[in-house]
Amino acid sequence: ALVIASRLHEYAGAQLVMADLARTLGARGVRVTVAAIDVNRDFAEGFSEFQDAVEMASDPTPLLGRRFDLVYAHNWMAWGIALLECDVRFRFLVLASLSRFSGTEALWGITDDADTLHFVSPRALRDARESLGDRPPRTMVTNNPLPPEWFGPLRPPRPARLSRIAIVSNHVPPEVSEAVYRAGRVAPA
């Protein structure tokens, strides 16, 4: 499978959807290639799915003439480079509109070739309806398609037992002073 994003630069919705899709497909035994127009390597280091991402703006040769069973593409410029300039072939094509700004960002020009159009919200699908013509391909809407684990703590939880507490304030409330005294038998300030 080939997962195509516009940019891999920041912790934003489209990038997290791409990481989750690559992770899910990989967990099911699918060999996944991730490509983007531009890749911030410092950002990509945080995701095992992006470690070997193809940066199409600087070196698209790993994609030239390749064939994939599935191409999942977000952003019309990105799929344009992969499908048109790199001559990537596919068995199934999913065009994804994951932007909060435009419901048609992935759809220009090749909706007839797409097997499915994936929208991140009903509003994005509504915005795209008139550009889809009389016989649109299958559409799929997933409100916030990210799984719950993306919204958990970024670090593992700390142990419940506290060893040190720092309270920085120019007006420590009396109940905080009392709690500090009870917790550590330290004289209230």
MDAnalysis code that builds the backbone (N, CA, C; Angstrom):
import MDAnalysis as mda
import numpy as np

u = mda.Universe.empty(567, n_residues=189, atom_resindex=np.repeat(np.arange(189), 3), trajectory=True)
u.add_TopologyAttr("name", ["N", "CA", "C"] * 189)
u.add_TopologyAttr("resid", np.arange(1, 190))
u.add_TopologyAttr("resname", ["ALA", "LEU", "VAL", "ILE", "ALA", "SER", "ARG", "LEU", "HIS", "GLU", "TYR", "ALA", "GLY", "ALA", "GLN", "LEU", "VAL", "MET", "ALA", "ASP", "LEU", "ALA", "ARG", "THR", "LEU", "GLY", "ALA", "ARG", "GLY", "VAL", "ARG", "VAL", "THR", "VAL", "ALA", "ALA", "ILE", "ASP", "VAL", "ASN", "ARG", "ASP", "PHE", "ALA", "GLU", "GLY", "PHE", "SER", "GLU", "PHE", "GLN", "ASP", "ALA", "VAL", "GLU", "MET", "ALA", "SER", "ASP", "PRO", "THR", "PRO", "LEU", "LEU", "GLY", "ARG", "ARG", "PHE", "ASP", "LEU", "VAL", "TYR", "ALA", "HIS", "ASN", "TRP", "MET", "ALA", "TRP", "GLY", "ILE", "ALA", "LEU", "LEU", "GLU", "CYS", "ASP", "VAL", "ARG", "PHE", "ARG", "PHE", "LEU", "VAL", "LEU", "ALA", "SER", "LEU", "SER", "ARG", "PHE", "SER", "GLY", "THR", "GLU", "ALA", "LEU", "TRP", "GLY", "ILE", "THR", "ASP", "ASP", "ALA", "ASP", "THR", "LEU", "HIS", "PHE", "VAL", "SER", "PRO", "ARG", "ALA", "LEU", "ARG", "ASP", "ALA", "ARG", "GLU", "SER", "LEU", "GLY", "ASP", "ARG", "PRO", "PRO", "ARG", "THR", "MET", "VAL", "THR", "ASN", "ASN", "PRO", "LEU", "PRO", "PRO", "GLU", "TRP", "PHE", "GLY", "PRO", "LEU", "ARG", "PRO", "PRO", "ARG", "PRO", "ALA", "ARG", "LEU", "SER", "ARG", "ILE", "ALA", "ILE", "VAL", "SER", "ASN", "HIS", "VAL", "PRO", "PRO", "GLU", "VAL", "SER", "GLU", "ALA", "VAL", "TYR", "ARG", "ALA", "GLY", "ARG", "VAL", "ALA", "PRO", "ALA"])
u.atoms.positions = np.array([
    [0.847, -1.185, 0.000],
    [0.000, 0.000, 0.000],
    [0.887, 1.240, 0.000],
    [0.401, 2.267, -0.655],
    [1.071, 3.561, -0.667],
    [0.155, 4.561, 0.002],
    [0.649, 5.233, 1.031],
    [-0.090, 6.270, 1.746],
    [0.579, 7.598, 1.400],
    [-0.189, 8.507, 0.795],
    [0.363, 9.768, 0.303],
    [-0.212, 10.941, 1.088],
    [0.673, 11.748, 1.642],
    [0.275, 12.968, 2.351],
    [0.878, 14.169, 1.636],
    [0.367, 15.342, 1.936],
    [0.963, 16.535, 1.348],
    [2.280, 16.853, 2.045],
    [2.233, 16.941, 3.355],
    [3.427, 17.262, 4.127],
    [3.437, 16.428, 5.404],
    [4.617, 16.036, 5.810],
    [4.787, 15.398, 7.118],
    [5.638, 16.359, 7.925],
    [4.957, 17.293, 8.572],
    [5.663, 18.372, 9.250],
    [5.241, 18.609, 10.678],
    [4.002, 18.268, 11.017],
    [3.487, 18.696, 12.307],
    [2.442, 17.715, 12.814],
    [2.149, 17.818, 14.082],
    [1.111, 16.988, 14.685],
    [-0.242, 17.602, 14.339],
    [-0.730, 17.290, 13.155],
    [-2.025, 17.781, 12.701],
    [-2.870, 16.580, 12.299],
    [-4.150, 16.816, 12.094],
    [-5.079, 15.730, 11.829],
    [-4.694, 14.825, 10.685],
    [-4.380, 15.406, 9.528],
    [-4.058, 14.578, 8.356],
    [-2.826, 13.714, 8.614],
    [-1.829, 14.284, 9.249],
    [-0.604, 13.529, 9.512],
    [-0.872, 12.379, 10.482],
    [-1.698, 12.617, 11.475],
    [-2.021, 11.559, 12.432],
    [-2.877, 10.470, 11.787],
    [-3.796, 10.866, 10.891],
    [-4.579, 9.867, 10.169],
    [-3.654, 9.013, 9.317],
    [-2.683, 9.647, 8.644],
    [-1.746, 8.902, 7.805],
    [-0.915, 7.925, 8.644],
    [-0.436, 8.392, 9.789],
    [0.352, 7.511, 10.673],
    [-0.504, 6.344, 11.153],
    [-1.744, 6.632, 11.538],
    [-2.615, 5.572, 12.035],
    [-2.957, 4.581, 10.932],
    [-3.209, 5.069, 9.723],
    [-3.500, 4.181, 8.606],
    [-2.302, 3.283, 8.298],
    [-1.111, 3.881, 8.244],
    [0.100, 3.086, 7.982],
    [0.318, 2.053, 9.089],
    [0.091, 2.444, 10.329],
    [0.255, 1.523, 11.462],
    [-0.755, 0.385, 11.387],
    [-2.001, 0.707, 11.090],
    [-3.055, -0.304, 11.028],
    [-2.802, -1.295, 9.899],
    [-2.460, -0.777, 8.722],
    [-2.173, -1.670, 7.596],
    [-0.948, -2.540, 7.888],
    [0.093, -1.928, 8.448],
    [1.303, -2.684, 8.797],
    [1.023, -3.784, 9.801],
    [0.164, -3.507, 10.774],
    [-0.182, -4.513, 11.783],
    [-0.935, -5.688, 11.174],
    [-1.526, -5.455, 10.017],
    [-2.255, -6.526, 9.329],
    [-1.399, -7.202, 8.264],
    [-0.103, -6.947, 8.302],
    [0.811, -7.627, 7.401],
    [1.003, -6.977, 6.039],
    [0.476, -5.784, 5.860],
    [0.617, -5.080, 4.589],
    [1.934, -4.300, 4.588],
    [2.697, -4.408, 3.503],
    [3.898, -3.582, 3.361],
    [3.448, -2.192, 2.951],
    [3.822, -1.194, 3.744],
    [3.337, 0.164, 3.537],
    [4.499, 1.086, 3.185],
    [4.285, 1.882, 2.149],
    [5.208, 2.958, 1.802],
    [4.470, 4.260, 2.050],
    [5.118, 5.184, 2.745],
    [4.540, 6.502, 2.989],
    [5.317, 7.496, 2.147],
    [4.600, 8.398, 1.493],
    [5.234, 9.425, 0.674],
    [4.566, 10.762, 0.951],
    [5.336, 11.819, 0.834],
    [4.822, 13.179, 0.993],
    [5.641, 14.107, 0.118],
    [5.063, 15.245, -0.192],
    [5.804, 16.225, -0.977],
    [7.025, 16.672, -0.192],
    [6.808, 16.933, 1.075],
    [7.856, 17.476, 1.923],
    [7.844, 16.741, 3.263],
    [9.013, 16.346, 3.750],
    [9.110, 15.602, 5.005],
    [10.086, 16.317, 5.935],
    [9.615, 16.674, 7.107],
    [10.482, 17.202, 8.153],
    [11.024, 15.989, 8.904],
    [12.294, 15.687, 8.723],
    [12.877, 14.464, 9.296],
    [12.831, 14.466, 10.816],
    [12.943, 15.639, 11.448],
    [12.845, 15.693, 12.911],
    [11.455, 15.252, 13.363],
    [10.428, 15.714, 12.660],
    [9.058, 15.297, 12.970],
    [8.878, 13.808, 12.692],
    [9.365, 13.349, 11.546],
    [9.195, 11.961, 11.128],
    [9.855, 10.982, 12.094],
    [10.927, 11.414, 12.773],
    [11.611, 10.541, 13.738],
    [10.674, 10.065, 14.835],
    [9.617, 10.827, 15.125],
    [8.695, 10.459, 16.193],
    [7.704, 9.376, 15.815],
    [7.709, 8.951, 14.557],
    [6.749, 7.952, 14.073],
    [7.498, 6.850, 13.345],
    [7.364, 5.639, 13.807],
    [8.022, 4.532, 13.105],
    [7.474, 4.420, 11.681],
    [6.221, 4.799, 11.476],
    [5.590, 4.709, 10.163],
    [6.194, 5.687, 9.158],
    [6.828, 6.750, 9.630],
    [7.358, 7.782, 8.739],
    [8.874, 7.718, 8.575],
    [9.533, 6.769, 9.227],
    [10.996, 6.713, 9.213],
    [11.567, 6.697, 7.801],
    [10.972, 5.918, 6.918],
    [11.478, 5.782, 5.551],
    [10.592, 6.491, 4.539],
    [9.895, 7.524, 4.961],
    [8.974, 8.229, 4.065],
    [9.714, 8.783, 2.852],
    [9.108, 8.616, 1.700],
    [9.672, 9.137, 0.453],
    [9.337, 10.621, 0.371],
    [10.358, 11.441, 0.247],
    [10.149, 12.881, 0.084],
    [10.143, 13.181, -1.416],
    [8.940, 13.322, -1.962],
    [8.782, 13.424, -3.405],
    [9.390, 14.695, -3.987],
    [9.459, 15.772, -3.210],
    [10.025, 17.021, -3.730],
    [11.524, 16.909, -3.964],
    [12.216, 16.110, -3.151],
    [13.671, 16.024, -3.299],
    [14.122, 14.760, -4.039],
    [13.431, 13.625, -3.830],
    [13.844, 12.395, -4.504],
    [12.667, 11.434, -4.655],
    [11.903, 11.560, -5.729],
    [10.756, 10.676, -5.926],
    [11.114, 9.328, -6.541],
    [12.394, 9.076, -6.817],
    [12.769, 7.850, -7.536],
    [12.293, 6.557, -6.876],
    [12.170, 6.453, -5.539],
    [11.666, 5.188, -4.982],
    [10.241, 4.850, -5.431],
    [9.523, 5.823, -5.983],
    [8.149, 5.568, -6.421],
    [8.026, 5.330, -7.920],
    [9.047, 5.665, -8.682],
    [8.946, 5.646, -10.145],
    [8.480, 4.295, -10.682],
    [7.335, 4.330, -11.374],
    [6.819, 3.142, -12.036],
    [6.333, 2.031, -11.125],
    [6.221, 2.271, -9.824],
    [5.804, 1.204, -8.900],
    [4.315, 0.931, -8.993],
    [3.943, -0.260, -8.587],
    [2.538, -0.662, -8.559],
    [2.172, -1.034, -7.119],
    [1.012, -0.570, -6.688],
    [0.520, -0.842, -5.336],
    [-0.900, -1.382, -5.427],
    [-1.243, -2.260, -4.503],
    [-2.626, -2.736, -4.442],
    [-3.559, -1.611, -4.013],
    [-3.101, -0.811, -3.065],
    [-3.920, 0.287, -2.544],
    [-3.096, 1.566, -2.525],
    [-3.686, 2.640, -3.009],
    [-3.117, 3.976, -2.844],
    [-4.154, 4.793, -2.088],
    [-3.761, 5.319, -0.933],
    [-4.602, 6.197, -0.124],
    [-3.949, 7.564, -0.186],
    [-4.628, 8.532, -0.810],
    [-3.984, 9.813, -1.092],
    [-4.752, 10.985, -0.515],
    [-4.022, 11.846, 0.150],
    [-4.558, 13.090, 0.707],
    [-3.859, 14.237, -0.014],
    [-4.594, 15.136, -0.593],
    [-4.098, 16.352, -1.234],
    [-3.806, 16.121, -2.715],
    [-4.406, 16.942, -3.547],
    [-4.304, 16.764, -5.000],
    [-2.895, 16.982, -5.534],
    [-2.120, 17.875, -4.944],
    [-0.744, 18.062, -5.430],
    [0.100, 16.820, -5.138],
    [-0.108, 16.234, -3.963],
    [0.675, 15.061, -3.584],
    [0.340, 13.863, -4.470],
    [-0.952, 13.574, -4.668],
    [-1.274, 12.440, -5.543],
    [-0.890, 12.743, -6.975],
    [-0.905, 14.032, -7.367],
    [-0.492, 14.398, -8.715],
    [0.957, 14.024, -8.988],
    [1.823, 14.293, -8.040],
    [3.239, 13.939, -8.205],
    [3.388, 12.417, -8.289],
    [2.737, 11.708, -7.357],
    [2.896, 10.248, -7.308],
    [2.281, 9.563, -8.524],
    [1.051, 9.910, -8.846],
    [0.349, 9.186, -9.898],
    [0.715, 9.653, -11.300],
    [0.931, 10.939, -11.467],
    [1.191, 11.462, -12.805],
    [2.679, 11.555, -13.126],
    [3.444, 12.157, -12.227],
    [4.866, 12.330, -12.512],
    [5.680, 11.056, -12.262],
    [5.321, 10.315, -11.229],
    [6.071, 9.087, -10.910],
    [5.458, 7.845, -11.556],
    [4.317, 8.017, -12.196],
    [3.653, 6.924, -12.901],
    [3.349, 5.744, -11.978],
    [2.913, 6.047, -10.747],
    [2.506, 5.006, -9.806],
    [1.183, 4.418, -10.294],
    [1.084, 3.107, -10.294],
    [-0.127, 2.391, -10.693],
    [-0.766, 1.783, -9.455],
    [-2.060, 1.534, -9.524],
    [-2.780, 1.047, -8.354],
    [-3.897, 0.110, -8.770],
    [-4.289, -0.715, -7.813],
    [-5.459, -1.574, -7.988],
    [-6.686, -0.880, -7.408],
    [-6.516, -0.274, -6.213],
    [-7.589, 0.475, -5.567],
    [-7.062, 1.855, -5.190],
    [-7.906, 2.867, -5.388],
    [-7.530, 4.246, -5.080],
    [-8.554, 4.871, -4.156],
    [-8.081, 5.370, -3.018],
    [-8.925, 6.121, -2.094],
    [-8.374, 7.536, -2.055],
    [-9.228, 8.509, -2.379],
    [-8.851, 9.916, -2.281],
    [-9.447, 10.445, -0.985],
    [-8.616, 11.069, -0.181],
    [-9.043, 11.517, 1.144],
    [-9.049, 13.029, 1.229],
    [-10.151, 13.562, 1.728],
    [-10.249, 14.985, 1.997],
    [-10.251, 15.142, 3.512],
    [-9.076, 15.411, 4.047],
    [-8.906, 15.439, 5.505],
    [-8.748, 16.859, 6.044],
    [-8.996, 17.842, 5.234],
    [-8.764, 19.220, 5.632],
    [-9.988, 19.846, 6.272],
    [-9.736, 20.723, 7.214],
    [-10.826, 21.508, 7.768],
    [-11.083, 22.742, 6.901],
    [-10.225, 22.971, 5.903],
    [-10.344, 24.155, 5.057],
    [-11.093, 23.899, 3.760],
    [-10.939, 22.726, 3.175],
    [-11.505, 22.474, 1.861],
    [-12.006, 21.047, 1.762],
    [-13.261, 20.892, 1.323],
    [-13.829, 19.568, 1.165],
    [-13.391, 18.882, -0.116],
    [-12.703, 19.599, -0.997],
    [-12.352, 19.020, -2.298],
    [-10.850, 18.973, -2.538],
    [-10.054, 19.070, -1.500],
    [-8.611, 19.188, -1.692],
    [-7.957, 17.993, -2.376],
    [-8.541, 16.827, -2.272],
    [-7.914, 15.647, -2.872],
    [-8.595, 15.227, -4.162],
    [-9.668, 15.885, -4.520],
    [-10.573, 15.312, -5.498],
    [-10.432, 15.839, -6.916],
    [-9.686, 16.845, -7.142],
    [-9.680, 17.482, -8.452],
    [-9.156, 16.561, -9.533],
    [-9.983, 16.340, -10.532],
    [-9.515, 15.714, -11.746],
    [-9.633, 14.222, -11.891],
    [-9.531, 13.452, -10.834],
    [-9.492, 11.996, -11.032],
    [-10.534, 11.242, -10.206],
    [-11.621, 11.911, -9.848],
    [-12.616, 11.206, -9.034],
    [-13.181, 9.987, -9.754],
    [-13.208, 10.008, -11.095],
    [-13.711, 8.843, -11.828],
    [-12.811, 7.630, -11.652],
    [-11.531, 7.847, -11.377],
    [-10.598, 6.741, -11.171],
    [-10.594, 6.217, -9.741],
    [-11.202, 6.967, -8.831],
    [-11.177, 6.592, -7.416],
    [-12.217, 5.520, -7.111],
    [-11.838, 4.604, -6.246],
    [-12.781, 3.595, -5.773],
    [-13.625, 4.132, -4.627],
    [-13.010, 4.988, -3.815],
    [-13.690, 5.570, -2.661],
    [-13.176, 6.973, -2.425],
    [-14.083, 7.847, -1.996],
    [-13.705, 9.177, -1.538],
    [-13.929, 9.200, -0.032],
    [-12.905, 9.545, 0.715],
    [-12.959, 9.549, 2.179],
    [-12.994, 10.992, 2.659],
    [-14.035, 11.348, 3.404],
    [-14.183, 12.701, 3.936],
    [-14.087, 12.657, 5.453],
    [-13.510, 13.696, 6.004],
    [-13.288, 13.753, 7.443],
    [-14.524, 14.270, 8.186],
    [-15.501, 14.783, 7.458],
    [-16.706, 15.279, 8.117],
    [-17.852, 15.351, 7.119],
    [-19.076, 15.331, 7.616],
    [-20.229, 15.511, 6.720],
    [-20.164, 16.852, 5.978],
    [-19.641, 17.890, 6.640],
    [-19.525, 19.193, 5.992],
    [-18.601, 19.124, 4.795],
    [-17.485, 18.412, 4.916],
    [-16.549, 18.287, 3.798],
    [-17.215, 17.559, 2.628],
    [-18.004, 16.539, 2.910],
    [-18.725, 15.839, 1.842],
    [-19.746, 16.766, 1.205],
    [-20.479, 17.500, 2.021],
    [-21.462, 18.459, 1.495],
    [-20.792, 19.477, 0.580],
    [-19.632, 19.998, 0.999],
    [-18.900, 20.970, 0.189],
    [-18.477, 20.387, -1.153],
    [-18.192, 19.095, -1.175],
    [-17.677, 18.459, -2.391],
    [-18.780, 17.976, -3.333],
    [-20.000, 17.830, -2.852],
    [-21.081, 17.221, -3.639],
    [-21.199, 17.797, -5.047],
    [-21.214, 19.118, -5.192],
    [-21.459, 19.686, -6.522],
    [-20.312, 19.434, -7.493],
    [-19.107, 19.247, -7.004],
    [-17.992, 18.981, -7.916],
    [-17.884, 17.495, -8.280],
    [-18.699, 16.651, -7.650],
    [-18.601, 15.214, -7.886],
    [-19.399, 14.726, -9.095],
    [-20.296, 15.540, -9.616],
    [-21.045, 15.135, -10.794],
    [-22.198, 14.210, -10.464],
    [-22.746, 13.605, -11.510],
    [-23.941, 12.776, -11.365],
    [-23.675, 11.399, -10.776],
    [-22.520, 10.845, -11.050],
    [-22.215, 9.478, -10.607],
    [-20.927, 9.454, -9.794],
    [-20.971, 9.967, -8.570],
    [-19.745, 9.960, -7.770],
    [-19.378, 8.541, -7.359],
    [-18.087, 8.298, -7.107],
    [-17.692, 6.992, -6.560],
    [-18.234, 6.850, -5.144],
    [-18.020, 5.707, -4.580],
    [-18.431, 5.448, -3.196],
    [-17.830, 6.503, -2.284],
    [-18.631, 7.028, -1.365],
    [-18.117, 8.008, -0.406],
    [-18.178, 7.415, 0.990],
    [-17.255, 7.857, 1.823],
    [-17.156, 7.387, 3.196],
    [-16.873, 8.608, 4.071],
    [-17.616, 8.754, 5.141],
    [-17.399, 9.853, 6.080],
    [-17.034, 9.257, 7.424],
    [-15.921, 9.700, 7.977],
    [-15.552, 9.286, 9.334],
    [-15.312, 10.545, 10.143],
    [-16.228, 10.813, 11.041],
    [-16.038, 11.958, 11.929],
    [-14.871, 11.662, 12.844],
    [-13.853, 12.481, 12.775],
    [-12.652, 12.298, 13.567],
    [-12.203, 10.835, 13.523],
    [-11.556, 10.443, 12.419],
    [-11.195, 9.043, 12.245],
    [-10.056, 8.545, 13.119],
    [-9.491, 9.407, 13.958],
    [-8.377, 8.972, 14.798],
    [-8.869, 8.149, 15.975],
    [-8.154, 7.088, 16.298],
    [-8.552, 6.266, 17.439],
    [-8.224, 6.973, 18.761],
    [-8.866, 6.536, 19.827],
    [-8.692, 7.201, 21.126],
    [-7.242, 7.273, 21.621],
    [-6.385, 6.305, 21.238],
    [-5.024, 6.332, 21.791],
    [-4.237, 7.571, 21.387],
    [-4.646, 8.263, 20.314],
    [-3.953, 9.506, 19.943],
    [-4.253, 10.634, 20.930],
    [-5.302, 10.457, 21.735],
    [-5.707, 11.531, 22.631],
    [-5.345, 11.262, 24.079],
    [-4.569, 10.235, 24.327],
    [-4.121, 9.914, 25.674],
    [-2.901, 10.750, 26.028],
    [-2.315, 10.458, 27.160],
    [-1.119, 11.211, 27.555],
    [0.037, 10.932, 26.595],
    [0.848, 11.950, 26.368],
    [1.996, 11.801, 25.483],
    [3.107, 11.002, 26.144],
    [3.155, 11.030, 27.466],
    [4.164, 10.285, 28.218],
    [3.456, 9.269, 29.102],
    [4.162, 8.225, 29.500],
    [3.530, 7.275, 30.426],
    [3.175, 7.999, 31.728],
    [2.106, 7.575, 32.383],
    [1.733, 8.236, 33.633],
    [2.831, 8.106, 34.680],
    [2.938, 9.118, 35.487],
    [3.936, 9.107, 36.568],
    [3.440, 8.238, 37.721],
    [4.377, 7.743, 38.523],
    [3.949, 6.942, 39.686],
    [3.087, 7.783, 40.626],
    [2.164, 7.102, 41.305],
    [1.245, 7.812, 42.193],
    [1.951, 8.391, 43.415],
    [3.031, 7.777, 43.841],
    [3.740, 8.250, 45.031],
    [4.594, 9.457, 44.665],
    [4.397, 10.533, 45.364],
    [5.163, 11.747, 45.113],
    [6.385, 11.785, 46.017],
    [7.498, 12.200, 45.466],
    [8.694, 12.301, 46.280],
    [9.058, 13.764, 46.541],
    [8.701, 14.639, 45.645],
    [8.946, 16.074, 45.826],
    [7.812, 16.863, 45.219],
    [7.491, 17.958, 45.858],
    [6.456, 18.853, 45.342],
    [7.028, 20.257, 45.339],
    [6.831, 20.954, 44.233],
    [7.231, 22.360, 44.160],
    [5.977, 23.187, 43.953],
    [5.778, 24.150, 44.803],
    [4.654, 25.070, 44.665],
    [5.242, 26.451, 44.476],
    [4.952, 27.007, 43.322],
    [5.494, 28.324, 43.004],
    [4.327, 29.286, 42.922],
    [4.285, 30.219, 43.846],
    [3.201, 31.192, 43.864],
    [3.588, 32.339, 44.773],
    [3.116, 33.513, 44.426],
    [3.361, 34.631, 45.336],
    [2.221, 34.765, 46.345],
    [1.154, 33.975, 46.177],
    [0.043, 33.951, 47.119],
    [-0.412, 32.509, 47.304],
    [0.281, 31.750, 48.137],
    [-0.085, 30.355, 48.366],
    [-1.392, 30.311, 49.144],
    [-2.416, 29.650, 48.583],
    [-3.683, 29.549, 49.309],
    [-3.499, 28.743, 50.588],
    [-4.239, 29.083, 51.634],
    [-4.080, 28.383, 52.920],
    [-4.301, 26.881, 52.810],
    [-5.239, 26.436, 51.968],
    [-5.496, 24.995, 51.863],
    [-4.311, 24.265, 51.234],
    [-3.548, 24.935, 50.356],
    [-2.356, 24.320, 49.783],
    [-1.280, 24.217, 50.849],
    [-1.093, 25.255, 51.636],
    [-0.116, 25.209, 52.732],
    [-0.453, 24.097, 53.709],
    [-1.739, 23.944, 54.012],
    [-2.172, 22.890, 54.930],
    [-1.917, 21.505, 54.320],
    [-2.205, 21.321, 53.019],
    [-1.976, 20.031, 52.351],
    [-0.492, 19.691, 52.334],
    [0.350, 20.665, 52.096],
    [1.794, 20.437, 52.093],
    [2.243, 20.011, 53.489],
    [1.719, 20.668, 54.495],
    [2.069, 20.332, 55.872],
    [1.666, 18.883, 56.187],
    [0.449, 18.500, 55.808],
    [-0.034, 17.153, 56.109],
    [0.731, 16.100, 55.309],
    [1.065, 16.406, 54.053],
    [1.737, 15.434, 53.202],
    [3.157, 15.173, 53.643],
    [3.835, 16.209, 54.073],
    [5.249, 16.000, 54.379],
    [5.665, 16.429, 55.746],
    [4.712, 16.770, 56.568],
    [5.040, 17.220, 57.921],
    [6.032, 18.378, 57.896],
    [5.792, 19.257, 56.941],
    [6.631, 20.454, 56.825],
    [5.815, 21.609, 57.346],
    [6.438, 22.496, 58.038],
    [5.737, 23.651, 58.604],
    [5.117, 24.480, 57.487],
    [3.823, 24.863, 57.607],
    [3.183, 25.683, 56.595],
    [3.891, 27.010, 56.446],
    [3.887, 27.537, 55.227],
    [4.552, 28.826, 54.967],
    [3.709, 29.965, 55.408],
])
